[in-house]
Amino acid sequence: MDSRDLFEILMREHIDSVRALLLSSLRDAAAAEDVLQETFLVAWRILDRYDRQLPFGPWVRGIAQKLVLNHRRRLGRSRVHFCDDELLSRIEQGVRDFEQLPGDTFDERLDALRDCLTKLPGAHRDAITLHYEHGLHCKEIAVRLGIGFEAVKKHLQRGRARLQQCLDTKRAAEEPA
């Protein structure tokens, strides 16, 4: 298999996780897509530096993280979420945890997450959906749901904790005994 074919396979396998990392890091979906394309262009150009003994996903997401930081420096904080090395590391750990979920593809793993989301109490699910799928801030969610700002923060905090518990349970159920 030549480098081009290998790269195409690896890119298809990891493009969704890189996109998720970028959408978690940037406010603007168009900017995230631009950085996504740049990430794979850079990866292609430096593919000879990739150590095939190591997983490709963390390597290519590392490239994306560096490009996010460069993007932030170019545009300033007003157009990009505050995103430092620590936050990017936490996002990367979340992606790695996501990769451990049952399923062979990103979409199958996403189904596990969606299943856990349906099991959340309505207020937690609504707050998480409005925040993560629709990009609303806590104040906007509070207005939309007719509850207080602090209540929204609690719903998000508790909802994320319950999602994590559900995903941990799914992950444990798939591990060999």
PEHU-V350748 format. One record per residue. PHI is phi in degrees with one decimal (999 if undefined). PSI is psi in whole degrees, -180 to 180 (* if undefined). OMEGA is omega in whole degrees, -180 to 180 (NA if undefined). Layout:
# PEHU-V350748
phi:PHI psi:PSI omega:OMEGA
phi:PHI psi:PSI omega:OMEGA
This chain:
# PEHU-V350748
phi:999 psi:130 omega:-180
phi:-83.6 psi:169 omega:-176
phi:-58.8 psi:-38 omega:-178
phi:-63.3 psi:-45 omega:180
phi:-65.1 psi:-43 omega:179
phi:-61.6 psi:-45 omega:-179
phi:-62.3 psi:-42 omega:180
phi:-62.1 psi:-42 omega:179
phi:-63.7 psi:-48 omega:-179
phi:-64.3 psi:-39 omega:179
phi:-62.8 psi:-47 omega:180
phi:-61.7 psi:-36 omega:-179
phi:-70.0 psi:-31 omega:-171
phi:-114.3 psi:-2 omega:-176
phi:-62.1 psi:-38 omega:-179
phi:-68.2 psi:-38 omega:179
phi:-70.1 psi:-36 omega:176
phi:-67.3 psi:-42 omega:178
phi:-60.8 psi:-43 omega:179
phi:-61.3 psi:-43 omega:178
phi:-60.0 psi:-45 omega:-178
phi:-68.4 psi:-41 omega:179
phi:-66.7 psi:-28 omega:176
phi:-74.5 psi:-22 omega:-173
phi:-100.9 psi:-24 omega:-174
phi:-120.1 psi:146 omega:178
phi:-75.7 psi:-35 omega:-170
phi:-97.1 psi:118 omega:-179
phi:-61.9 psi:-36 omega:179
phi:-65.6 psi:-41 omega:177
phi:-63.9 psi:-40 omega:179
phi:-61.1 psi:-42 omega:179
phi:-66.5 psi:-38 omega:177
phi:-62.2 psi:-46 omega:-180
phi:-67.5 psi:-34 omega:176
phi:-60.0 psi:-49 omega:179
phi:-62.6 psi:-43 omega:179
phi:-62.4 psi:-39 omega:180
phi:-57.7 psi:-48 omega:-177
phi:-75.0 psi:-27 omega:173
phi:-66.4 psi:-46 omega:178
phi:-62.2 psi:-45 omega:-180
phi:-58.3 psi:-41 omega:179
phi:-63.5 psi:-43 omega:-178
phi:-66.5 psi:-33 omega:-177
phi:-109.8 psi:22 omega:-178
phi:-56.4 psi:-31 omega:180
phi:-66.5 psi:-16 omega:178
phi:-87.8 psi:-12 omega:-179
phi:-71.7 psi:127 omega:177
phi:-86.9 psi:110 omega:-176
phi:-66.0 psi:-8 omega:176
phi:-78.9 psi:-15 omega:-178
phi:-106.4 psi:155 omega:179
phi:-63.7 psi:141 omega:-178
phi:-72.5 psi:-38 omega:-175
phi:-54.5 psi:-56 omega:179
phi:-60.8 psi:-34 omega:179
phi:-64.3 psi:-49 omega:-177
phi:-71.4 psi:-34 omega:176
phi:-69.1 psi:-30 omega:174
phi:-62.4 psi:-40 omega:176
phi:-62.1 psi:-46 omega:-180
phi:-60.8 psi:-41 omega:-180
phi:-61.1 psi:-43 omega:179
phi:-64.1 psi:-39 omega:179
phi:-68.7 psi:-34 omega:176
phi:-62.6 psi:-46 omega:180
phi:-63.2 psi:-40 omega:176
phi:-64.2 psi:-42 omega:179
phi:-60.3 psi:-44 omega:180
phi:-62.9 psi:-42 omega:179
phi:-63.8 psi:-38 omega:-180
phi:-67.2 psi:-44 omega:-173
phi:-94.2 psi:-18 omega:-175
phi:84.8 psi:166 omega:-174
phi:-71.8 psi:-18 omega:-176
phi:-65.7 psi:-27 omega:-176
phi:-106.2 psi:-4 omega:-176
phi:-133.2 psi:142 omega:174
phi:-53.6 psi:148 omega:173
phi:-61.6 psi:122 omega:-172
phi:-144.6 psi:102 omega:179
phi:-104.9 psi:-179 omega:-178
phi:-59.5 psi:-39 omega:-179
phi:-64.4 psi:-45 omega:179
phi:-63.8 psi:-43 omega:178
phi:-62.0 psi:-36 omega:177
phi:-65.4 psi:-40 omega:178
phi:-66.7 psi:-40 omega:177
phi:-63.9 psi:-44 omega:178
phi:-59.6 psi:-42 omega:179
phi:-63.8 psi:-38 omega:176
phi:-61.4 psi:-41 omega:178
phi:-65.5 psi:-42 omega:178
phi:-63.1 psi:-41 omega:176
phi:-62.0 psi:-42 omega:179
phi:-60.0 psi:-39 omega:-180
phi:-66.0 psi:-18 omega:180
phi:-86.6 psi:-6 omega:179
phi:-67.9 psi:159 omega:177
phi:-60.6 psi:145 omega:177
phi:122.3 psi:150 omega:-178
phi:-92.1 psi:-25 omega:-176
phi:-118.4 psi:166 omega:177
phi:-57.8 psi:-44 omega:-179
phi:-64.0 psi:-38 omega:178
phi:-66.6 psi:-39 omega:177
phi:-68.4 psi:-37 omega:178
phi:-64.1 psi:-35 omega:176
phi:-60.7 psi:-38 omega:177
phi:-62.8 psi:-42 omega:178
phi:-65.0 psi:-44 omega:179
phi:-62.0 psi:-39 omega:178
phi:-61.3 psi:-44 omega:178
phi:-64.9 psi:-37 omega:179
phi:-62.4 psi:-38 omega:180
phi:-67.5 psi:-21 omega:-179
phi:-85.5 psi:-8 omega:179
phi:-73.7 psi:150 omega:171
phi:-58.6 psi:150 omega:-174
phi:-50.8 psi:-46 omega:-177
phi:-65.1 psi:-40 omega:178
phi:-66.1 psi:-46 omega:-180
phi:-61.7 psi:-44 omega:-179
phi:-62.6 psi:-45 omega:-179
phi:-63.4 psi:-44 omega:-180
phi:-65.6 psi:-43 omega:180
phi:-62.5 psi:-46 omega:-180
phi:-65.0 psi:-36 omega:-178
phi:-75.8 psi:-50 omega:-171
phi:-90.2 psi:-34 omega:180
phi:-87.6 psi:-36 omega:-176
phi:-103.7 psi:-7 omega:175
phi:71.0 psi:22 omega:-180
phi:-80.7 psi:147 omega:176
phi:-85.9 psi:166 omega:-176
phi:-55.6 psi:-41 omega:180
phi:-63.9 psi:-41 omega:179
phi:-67.4 psi:-39 omega:178
phi:-65.2 psi:-41 omega:179
phi:-58.5 psi:-45 omega:179
phi:-64.6 psi:-46 omega:-178
phi:-62.2 psi:-40 omega:-177
phi:-91.9 psi:-9 omega:180
phi:69.6 psi:36 omega:179
phi:-129.5 psi:173 omega:-179
phi:-75.8 psi:159 omega:179
phi:-57.7 psi:-47 omega:-180
phi:-64.5 psi:-35 omega:178
phi:-63.7 psi:-39 omega:178
phi:-61.9 psi:-46 omega:180
phi:-59.8 psi:-41 omega:178
phi:-66.7 psi:-43 omega:178
phi:-59.9 psi:-43 omega:179
phi:-65.3 psi:-46 omega:-179
phi:-61.3 psi:-50 omega:-179
phi:-69.4 psi:-38 omega:178
phi:-62.6 psi:-44 omega:178
phi:-63.0 psi:-41 omega:179
phi:-63.1 psi:-43 omega:179
phi:-67.4 psi:-39 omega:176
phi:-60.4 psi:-45 omega:180
phi:-60.9 psi:-43 omega:179
phi:-62.0 psi:-45 omega:180
phi:-61.9 psi:-45 omega:-180
phi:-66.8 psi:-38 omega:177
phi:-62.0 psi:-40 omega:178
phi:-64.1 psi:-44 omega:178
phi:-62.6 psi:-43 omega:-179
phi:-62.8 psi:-45 omega:-180
phi:-63.9 psi:-37 omega:-180
phi:-66.2 psi:-27 omega:-178
phi:-88.9 psi:-16 omega:-178
phi:-71.7 psi:141 omega:177
phi:-64.4 psi:146 omega:-179
phi:-69.3 psi:* omega:NA
